[in-house]
Amino acid sequence: MASRTLRAHFDGQNVQIDEPCDLKPDDKLLVIVLDDESEPEAEREDWVRFSLTSMARAYGDDEPEYSLDSITEPNSEYDGR
């Protein structure tokens, strides 16, 4: 299932999406509430955990490891970070 992240806010009655998007009736949504009172480090840990979970869903346990020898055409814009 493809996903995308949209910024939104709660206006006191409804969730308002802050950017243009095309939603169809019955589209499935996942809502994550970001508390204003959360400590920055705790919030960072939440995002790291969320990212790791998303990466785990994207790549299976049998995902091959690719060595640098498998690169057939190097990206000339890559600066080696």
Order of alpha helices (4+ residues) and beta strands (2+ residues): beta-beta-alpha
